[in-house]
Amino acid sequence: MSHQPDVEVTVRRVGPEAAADVLRIVLAAFGERPPLDPPADALHETVESIAIQLASHGGLIAEVDGEPAGTLIFDPVGRTVFLRRFAVLPDRQHHGIAHVMINTAVTASDGFDDLTVVAREELPRTVRFWQRAGFREIAHRTPYVELRRPLRTHVEEVSDAEEMRDLGRTLAKQLRAGDLLVLSGELGAGKTTFTQGLGEGLGVRGAVTSPTFVIARVHPSEIGGPDLVHVDAYRLGGMAELDDLDLDTDLDDAVTVVEWGAGLAEGLAESRLEIRIVRALTIDELEGDEDPRRVEITPVGPRWHDLHFDDFTGERS
């Protein structure tokens, strides 16, 4: 289930002419944060300083009912785009506006490799927000935390096991023989549940369960499509050990899913889907039985140039 705003949000690209609106949002949002040492640089911005930044590469303003509610400034550095002065008015927060701006920033940054943000370690909920949005920590220089999201990473939020299976079923429609999926995530994150959905979508035989005790299972197709090879790499010293598993199918004729495969399975194919499943909420954020997951899907290699995330999401809406 993708995060959908609960208000009508429109986003427009802006330049220095919007400096006053951008400054108003930035000062309101950063001014509501707890006192920091050193104070946030954003609190010292002026219309003139914001206009200079916007004149270089522009920014975004998100509007609700025609009124500016959120903003950010683009700052390309090499192959990445830093999102500066990312802010949503305090009374407009928690309505999905920030997610809409991130999605727009992804589209607007075509031609770059990734997006980068800098957060403060004293604001763990802010860091957590960026992590939920698919950003991963790449550097930590007190008090700053730098997080980065590859631009081709697609983020889905799922609320329960059935939605996780549904995500797998939907993705299966775009898979073909020879495809490699590398799954990562802590114990109980939902890797096997996701693979169950893949198996249903591929129409394979046999119940998909954790392969921990057998290391690998082959599920033959019942509909004339590719088989599913389900591998647990937790106890493998390297993917060369696949040769010793005596699989009764050729990996070129199957969809191969490797749990715990990060750092091991990359050599199996030129292209792969890296799928990372993490809990979307911390322990203190859980409410009742709610324990949603965030699924980050990153395509690697030429095979995935035609992976359609819009169709993928639309089929599950």
C-alpha angles and dihedrals in degrees: 000000000000118000107261124192116243091215131056106264128188122186126201134184112244140186136195092307088074095052095113093053092045092050093049092054094044095050092046094049099041091041090061093058121098115270111278132200109248094026118241112274088224090073090065096054121121133194088260096051092046091048091053091053093046091049091063103054107342129231144226135268120197116207132200116195088351094303123115110252107157140022148177138181124226118229113176115201115179109309096343133074117221115212105218130189091011104182144156123194109261094240091050098050123114093034099101096261093125092054091052090052092050092051090049091048090054091055094043092052097062110151095037127096102229150342122252133196134183117217134177120254089219088066104062093168090058091050089048091051091056091046090053088052091059100266119136127202112256101165138016119196108164121281093010128075117196116206129184136195123195108234093233093055111114117202124207126181116210124189103202147000095278092055088049090054090046089054089054092047091052095048090048089068089069097045128101139178114299095029118139124206119189113200126198133174140114123287109291094015092127106263095135092042089054090049090051088060090049090052092051091048092049092048097233129164125251135033113289108228135158107296093208097122097042098032092217140029131187118215110194119219117252094193103052095264131115121306119244117239110196114194133183107206095180093105098032120107090208140338090262084079088071086081088066095053094081094221114192093221137059113247089225088064096048144058105245121207117189118192115204085013102136109122093012112054101047093096094060094082141007090240132036145164112239108207119188120187120195136165110264095209134049121231093263091051096055117113120196111309093341112124107149126185133220115220116200115196116192119181115213124191137012096295091075101050088104097047105129112211093177092059089040093056094038093058090059098045 
